[in-house]
Amino acid sequence: MAKAMGAEVILLHVVIDLAMYSSIYPTTGIWQINENGVVDLYENANKSAHEFLDKAKHHLGDVSIQTLLKEGDAAQIILNISSEMKVDLWVLIARNGWKTLFMGSVTEEVLKKTN
């Protein structure tokens, strides 16, 4: 669709606020202990998100695709980027088990506050 319209594609992944993650899973906080010692979940979340974006960009086969990784409230980040970059169309996808907890809440918030 983007090629047909001559549009730019931006892949955005929002890592949820890890403080919120800690409140949902209080026993883990932002650290997790494995057989090798302590693992920083923040680092793991960002690494995983970068890999996800790189794979998606590669799959789409277009080197002009821009990727963005942000952390925080997904709806607010989408609204900010919409305004800053004058985005005309968003495609929102829940990627993992979080969708059962947040399914539709980001989309609903964006739809309420966007023009």
Backbone as a printed PyTorch tensor [residue, N CA C, xyz], in Angstrom:
tensor([[[  0.8270,  -1.1840,   0.0000],
         [  0.0000,   0.0000,   0.0000],
         [  0.8790,   1.2580,   0.0000]],

        [[  1.9420,   1.2370,   0.7960],
         [  2.8240,   2.4030,   0.8670],
         [  3.4880,   2.6670,  -0.4760]],

        [[  3.9470,   1.6090,  -1.1540],
         [  4.5790,   1.7880,  -2.4610],
         [  3.5960,   2.3660,  -3.4550]],

        [[  2.3820,   1.8670,  -3.4570],
         [  1.3680,   2.3460,  -4.3930],
         [  1.0460,   3.8150,  -4.1700]],

        [[  1.1510,   4.2610,  -2.9310],
         [  0.8250,   5.6480,  -2.5900],
         [  2.0560,   6.5390,  -2.5240]],

        [[  3.2440,   5.9680,  -2.7280],
         [  4.4660,   6.7500,  -2.6100],
         [  4.6860,   7.2530,  -1.1930]],

        [[  4.2850,   6.4530,  -0.2260],
         [  4.3510,   6.8790,   1.1760],
         [  5.5840,   6.3140,   1.8680]],

        [[  5.9910,   6.9780,   2.9090],
         [  7.0900,   6.5330,   3.7560],
         [  6.5350,   5.5800,   4.8100]],

        [[  7.2920,   4.5530,   5.1330],
         [  6.8890,   3.5970,   6.1620],
         [  7.8140,   3.7630,   7.3570]],

        [[  7.2020,   3.8390,   8.5150],
         [  7.9390,   3.9210,   9.7760],
         [  7.4330,   2.7870,  10.6560]],

        [[  8.3420,   1.9270,  11.0780],
         [  7.9820,   0.8700,  12.0080],
         [  8.3110,   1.3550,  13.4130]],

        [[  7.3080,   1.3960,  14.2530],
         [  7.4680,   1.8590,  15.6300],
         [  7.1710,   0.7110,  16.5760]],

        [[  8.0520,   0.5260,  17.5370],
         [  7.7860,  -0.4330,  18.6050],
         [  7.8970,   0.3290,  19.9130]],

        [[  6.8860,   0.1880,  20.7550],
         [  6.9060,   0.8450,  22.0570],
         [  7.0990,  -0.2180,  23.1280]],

        [[  8.1910,  -0.0910,  23.8510],
         [  8.4420,  -0.9400,  25.0080],
         [  7.6740,  -0.3180,  26.1540]],

        [[  6.8430,  -1.1240,  26.7980],
         [  6.0480,  -0.5600,  27.8830],
         [  6.9590,  -0.0150,  28.9690]],

        [[  6.4320,   0.9040,  29.7020],
         [  7.1490,   1.4870,  30.8350],
         [  7.4830,   0.3630,  31.8080]],

        [[  8.7660,   0.1420,  32.0550],
         [  9.1710,  -0.9820,  32.8970],
         [  8.7310,  -0.8190,  34.3500]],

        [[  8.4410,   0.4000,  34.7670],
         [  7.8810,   0.5880,  36.1110],
         [  6.4880,  -0.0320,  36.1590]],

        [[  5.7310,   0.1000,  35.0510],
         [  4.4170,  -0.5090,  34.9690],
         [  4.5640,  -2.0310,  34.9610]],

        [[  5.5350,  -2.5360,  34.2260],
         [  5.8030,  -3.9760,  34.1910],
         [  6.0780,  -4.4820,  35.6070]],

        [[  6.8550,  -3.7290,  36.3520],
         [  7.1800,  -4.1190,  37.7200],
         [  5.9440,  -4.1800,  38.5970]],

        [[  4.9820,  -3.2820,  38.3550],
         [  3.7740,  -3.2930,  39.1690],
         [  2.8610,  -4.4630,  38.7990]],

        [[  2.9310,  -4.9050,  37.5360],
         [  2.1170,  -6.0430,  37.1110],
         [  2.7420,  -7.3440,  37.5940]],

        [[  4.0780,  -7.4290,  37.5160],
         [  4.8150,  -8.6030,  37.9590],
         [  5.7930,  -8.1870,  39.0550]],

        [[  5.2840,  -7.8910,  40.2610],
         [  6.1320,  -7.3150,  41.3130],
         [  7.2660,  -8.1990,  41.7770]],

        [[  7.1890,  -9.5020,  41.5780],
         [  8.2660, -10.3770,  42.0500],
         [  9.5120, -10.2620,  41.1900]],

        [[  9.3730,  -9.7530,  39.9560],
         [ 10.5390,  -9.6450,  39.0870],
         [ 11.1430,  -8.2600,  39.0910]],

        [[ 10.3380,  -7.2310,  39.2830],
         [ 10.8640,  -5.8730,  39.1980],
         [ 11.4930,  -5.6510,  37.8380]],

        [[ 12.6080,  -4.9100,  37.8120],
         [ 13.2900,  -4.7150,  36.5310],
         [ 14.4890,  -5.6430,  36.3960]],

        [[ 14.6440,  -6.5600,  37.3360],
         [ 15.7430,  -7.5110,  37.3010],
         [ 15.1870,  -8.9180,  37.3280]],

        [[ 15.8900,  -9.8160,  36.7160],
         [ 15.5060, -11.2170,  36.7350],
         [ 16.7680, -12.0360,  36.9780]],

        [[ 16.6710, -13.0310,  37.8080],
         [ 17.8360, -13.8650,  38.1040],
         [ 17.7220, -15.1530,  37.3030]],

        [[ 18.7960, -15.4790,  36.5850],
         [ 18.8450, -16.7460,  35.8520],
         [ 20.0730, -17.5200,  36.2960]],

        [[ 20.3730, -18.6250,  35.6250],
         [ 21.5040, -19.4640,  36.0330],
         [ 22.8480, -18.7650,  35.9140]],

        [[ 22.9380, -17.7180,  35.1090],
         [ 24.1960, -16.9880,  34.9280],
         [ 24.3100, -15.7590,  35.8310]],

        [[ 23.2830, -15.4820,  36.5950],
         [ 23.2990, -14.3090,  37.4520],
         [ 22.1290, -13.4100,  37.1500]],

        [[ 22.3200, -12.1240,  37.3540],
         [ 21.2470, -11.1480,  37.1980],
         [ 21.1890, -10.6460,  35.7640]],

        [[ 19.9890, -10.5620,  35.2260],
         [ 19.7760, -10.0540,  33.8780],
         [ 18.9520,  -8.7740,  33.9680]],

        [[ 19.3680,  -7.7580,  33.2740],
         [ 18.6530,  -6.4900,  33.2300],
         [ 17.5080,  -6.6080,  32.2270]],

        [[ 16.2690,  -6.6100,  32.7130],
         [ 15.1140,  -6.7500,  31.8280],
         [ 14.9800,  -5.5730,  30.8700]],

        [[ 15.3960,  -4.3890,  31.2980],
         [ 15.3510,  -3.2190,  30.4200],
         [ 16.2120,  -3.4580,  29.1880]],

        [[ 17.4300,  -3.9370,  29.4110],
         [ 18.3410,  -4.2210,  28.3000],
         [ 17.7610,  -5.3110,  27.4000]],

        [[ 17.2090,  -6.3570,  27.9990],
         [ 16.6220,  -7.4420,  27.2240],
         [ 15.4230,  -6.9760,  26.4120]],

        [[ 14.5770,  -6.1530,  27.0050],
         [ 13.3960,  -5.6510,  26.2970],
         [ 13.8070,  -4.8080,  25.1020]],

        [[ 14.7880,  -3.9540,  25.2790],
         [ 15.2460,  -3.1140,  24.1740],
         [ 15.9370,  -3.9260,  23.0860]],

        [[ 16.7430,  -4.8910,  23.4810],
         [ 17.4210,  -5.7470,  22.5040],
         [ 16.3980,  -6.5300,  21.6900]],

        [[ 15.4220,  -7.0990,  22.3570],
         [ 14.3730,  -7.8610,  21.6860],
         [ 13.5720,  -6.9710,  20.7330]],

        [[ 13.2700,  -5.7690,  21.1560],
         [ 12.5030,  -4.8380,  20.3230],
         [ 13.2960,  -4.4330,  19.0790]],

        [[ 14.5850,  -4.1590,  19.2360],
         [ 15.4290,  -3.8300,  18.0780],
         [ 15.4800,  -4.9920,  17.0920]],

        [[ 15.6270,  -6.2100,  17.6180],
         [ 15.6420,  -7.3880,  16.7510],
         [ 14.3240,  -7.5470,  16.0050]],

        [[ 13.2160,  -7.3290,  16.6960],
         [ 11.8920,  -7.4070,  16.0880],
         [ 11.7550,  -6.4000,  14.9400]],

        [[ 12.1740,  -5.1650,  15.1860],
         [ 12.0930,  -4.1290,  14.1500],
         [ 12.9860,  -4.4560,  12.9600]],

        [[ 14.1970,  -4.9220,  13.2360],
         [ 15.1210,  -5.2800,  12.1520],
         [ 14.5660,  -6.4150,  11.2940]],

        [[ 13.9970,  -7.4220,  11.9420],
         [ 13.4100,  -8.5440,  11.2040],
         [ 12.2240,  -8.0820,  10.3520]],

        [[ 11.3900,  -7.2280,  10.9100],
         [ 10.2350,  -6.7210,  10.1680],
         [ 10.6840,  -5.9090,   8.9590]],

        [[ 11.6760,  -5.0530,   9.1470],
         [ 12.1970,  -4.2460,   8.0440],
         [ 12.7930,  -5.1390,   6.9690]],

        [[ 13.5720,  -6.1310,   7.3820],
         [ 14.1690,  -7.0670,   6.4270],
         [ 13.0810,  -7.8310,   5.6650]],

        [[ 12.0740,  -8.2760,   6.3790],
         [ 10.9700,  -9.0190,   5.7580],
         [ 10.2660,  -8.1680,   4.6980]],

        [[ 10.1100,  -6.8900,   4.9780],
         [  9.4400,  -5.9980,   4.0250],
         [ 10.3450,  -5.6510,   2.8470]],

        [[ 11.6450,  -5.8290,   3.0030],
         [ 12.5790,  -5.6620,   1.9030],
         [ 12.7230,  -4.2560,   1.3640]],

        [[ 12.5980,  -3.2750,   2.2300],
         [ 12.7090,  -1.8840,   1.7860],
         [ 13.6750,  -1.1560,   2.7170]],

        [[ 14.8660,  -0.8390,   2.2160],
         [ 15.8860,  -0.1990,   3.0520],
         [ 15.5020,   1.2200,   3.4650]],

        [[ 14.5190,   1.8100,   2.8050],
         [ 14.1120,   3.1700,   3.1550],
         [ 13.1930,   3.2150,   4.3760]],

        [[ 12.7570,   2.0500,   4.8440],
         [ 11.8750,   2.0110,   6.0140],
         [ 12.6420,   2.5020,   7.2320]],

        [[ 12.0270,   3.4040,   7.9580],
         [ 12.6070,   3.9420,   9.1820],
         [ 12.0790,   3.1340,  10.3590]],

        [[ 12.9300,   2.8550,  11.3390],
         [ 12.4820,   2.1670,  12.5490],
         [ 12.6750,   3.0840,  13.7480]],

        [[ 11.7180,   3.0160,  14.6520],
         [ 11.7700,   3.8080,  15.8800],
         [ 11.4810,   2.8960,  17.0590]],

        [[ 12.2440,   3.0540,  18.1110],
         [ 12.0080,   2.3340,  19.3520],
         [ 11.8320,   3.3730,  20.4460]],

        [[ 10.7000,   3.3110,  21.1110],
         [ 10.4000,   4.2550,  22.1900],
         [  9.9880,   3.4680,  23.4170]],

        [[ 10.0650,   4.0970,  24.5740],
         [  9.6270,   3.4760,  25.8170],
         [  8.6170,   4.3770,  26.4900]],

        [[  7.5430,   3.7840,  26.9800],
         [  6.5610,   4.5460,  27.7250],
         [  5.1470,   4.1500,  27.3760]],

        [[  4.2740,   5.1120,  27.4640],
         [  2.8560,   4.9100,  27.1840],
         [  2.6480,   4.9070,  25.6730]],

        [[  2.2370,   3.7730,  25.1380],
         [  2.1390,   3.6070,  23.6870],
         [  1.2050,   4.6310,  23.0380]],

        [[  0.0410,   4.8340,  23.6160],
         [ -0.9160,   5.7700,  23.0160],
         [ -0.3330,   7.1720,  22.9460]],

        [[  0.2730,   7.6250,  24.0260],
         [  0.8310,   8.9790,  24.0420],
         [  1.9840,   9.1180,  23.0610]],

        [[  2.8080,   8.0970,  22.9640],
         [  3.9220,   8.1300,  22.0110],
         [  3.3880,   8.1930,  20.5870]],

        [[  2.3930,   7.3940,  20.2750],
         [  1.7890,   7.4170,  18.9370],
         [  1.2120,   8.7890,  18.6380]],

        [[  0.5190,   9.3650,  19.5930],
         [ -0.0530,  10.7030,  19.3870],
         [  1.0420,  11.7490,  19.1870]],

        [[  2.1120,  11.6690,  19.9530],
         [  3.2260,  12.6200,  19.8020],
         [  3.8780,  12.4800,  18.4270]],

        [[  4.1510,  11.2490,  18.0230],
         [  4.7800,  11.0220,  16.7230],
         [  3.8540,  11.4490,  15.5950]],

        [[  2.5590,  11.1960,  15.7520],
         [  1.5830,  11.6270,  14.7420],
         [  1.6780,  13.1170,  14.4960]],

        [[  1.7660,  13.8430,  15.5740],
         [  1.8440,  15.3000,  15.4860],
         [  3.1900,  15.7540,  14.9190]],

        [[  4.2690,  15.2220,  15.4500],
         [  5.6100,  15.6350,  15.0360],
         [  5.9220,  15.2800,  13.5880]],

        [[  5.5070,  14.0830,  13.1670],
         [  5.8880,  13.5870,  11.8450],
         [  4.7440,  13.6720,  10.8280]],

        [[  3.6170,  14.2120,  11.2530],
         [  2.4550,  14.3660,  10.3850],
         [  2.0530,  13.0270,   9.7300]],

        [[  1.8580,  12.0300,  10.5870],
         [  1.4820,  10.6900,  10.1390],
         [  0.0260,  10.6860,   9.6950]],

        [[ -0.2310,  10.0830,   8.5380],
         [ -1.5860,  10.0060,   7.9990],
         [ -2.3020,   8.7100,   8.3470]],

        [[ -1.5640,   7.6270,   8.5310],
         [ -2.1790,   6.3230,   8.7420],
         [ -1.3470,   5.5050,   9.7070]],

        [[ -2.0090,   4.8950,  10.6720],
         [ -1.3620,   3.9870,  11.6180],
         [ -1.9590,   2.6010,  11.4500]],

        [[ -1.1230,   1.5870,  11.5760],
         [ -1.5750,   0.2000,  11.6770],
         [ -1.0470,  -0.2860,  13.0140]],

        [[ -1.9520,  -0.6060,  13.9310],
         [ -1.5590,  -0.9810,  15.2900],
         [ -1.6940,  -2.4890,  15.4580]],

        [[ -0.6400,  -3.0930,  15.9920],
         [ -0.6210,  -4.5430,  16.1630],
         [ -0.1170,  -4.8750,  17.5610]],

        [[ -0.8710,  -5.7020,  18.2740],
         [ -0.3880,  -6.2530,  19.5400],
         [  0.4270,  -7.4810,  19.1980]],

        [[  1.6370,  -7.5780,  19.7230],
         [  2.5730,  -8.5810,  19.2320],
         [  2.7040,  -9.8180,  20.1130]],

        [[  2.2940,  -9.7650,  21.3700],
         [  2.5420, -10.9200,  22.2370],
         [  1.4360, -11.0950,  23.2580]],

        [[  1.7350, -11.7700,  24.3360],
         [  0.7610, -12.0540,  25.3820],
         [  0.1550, -10.8290,  26.0360]],

        [[  0.8170,  -9.6930,  25.8950],
         [  0.2700,  -8.4640,  26.4770],
         [ -1.0750,  -8.1110,  25.8700]],

        [[ -1.3470,  -8.5870,  24.6360],
         [ -2.5800,  -8.1950,  23.9690],
         [ -3.8130,  -8.5810,  24.7730]],

        [[ -3.7210,  -9.6520,  25.5390],
         [ -4.8790, -10.0300,  26.3290],
         [ -5.1440,  -9.0360,  27.4480]],

        [[ -4.0830,  -8.3800,  27.9090],
         [ -4.2280,  -7.4020,  28.9710],
         [ -4.5850,  -6.0190,  28.4210]],

        [[ -4.0180,  -5.6600,  27.2880],
         [ -4.1660,  -4.3090,  26.7680],
         [ -4.9220,  -4.2390,  25.4470]],

        [[ -5.4610,  -5.3430,  24.9450],
         [ -6.0650,  -5.3870,  23.6160],
         [ -7.0610,  -4.2450,  23.4350]],

        [[ -6.7740,  -3.4250,  22.4730],
         [ -7.6940,  -2.3580,  22.1270],
         [ -7.5380,  -1.0810,  22.9190]],

        [[ -6.8970,  -1.1150,  24.0780],
         [ -6.8210,   0.0820,  24.9030],
         [ -5.9830,   1.1760,  24.2450]],

        [[ -4.8870,   0.8060,  23.6030],
         [ -4.0480,   1.7920,  22.9140],
         [ -4.8090,   2.3610,  21.7240]],

        [[ -5.4010,   1.4850,  20.9310],
         [ -6.1600,   1.9320,  19.7620],
         [ -7.2830,   2.8670,  20.1830]],

        [[ -8.0000,   2.4920,  21.2210],
         [ -9.0990,   3.3240,  21.6990],
         [ -8.6110,   4.7060,  22.1270]],

        [[ -7.5200,   4.7460,  22.8600],
         [ -6.9610,   6.0150,  23.3270],
         [ -6.5120,   6.8950,  22.1530]],

        [[ -5.8460,   6.2750,  21.1640],
         [ -5.3970,   7.0230,  19.9940],
         [ -6.5970,   7.5720,  19.2300]],

        [[ -7.6040,   6.7410,  19.0310],
         [ -8.7950,   7.1900,  18.2970],
         [ -9.5240,   8.3330,  19.0080]],

        [[ -9.5540,   8.3050,  20.3230],
         [-10.2250,   9.3580,  21.0880],
         [ -9.5200,  10.6930,  20.9450]],

        [[ -8.1810,  10.6660,  20.8270],
         [ -7.4050,  11.9050,  20.9310],
         [ -6.7880,  12.3790,  19.6320]],

        [[ -6.9710,  11.6420,  18.5470],
         [ -6.3490,  12.0440,  17.3000],
         [ -7.3650,  12.7270,  16.3900]],

        [[ -6.8580,  13.5140,  15.4650],
         [ -7.7650,  14.1240,  14.5010],
         [ -7.5700,  13.4940,  13.1490]]])
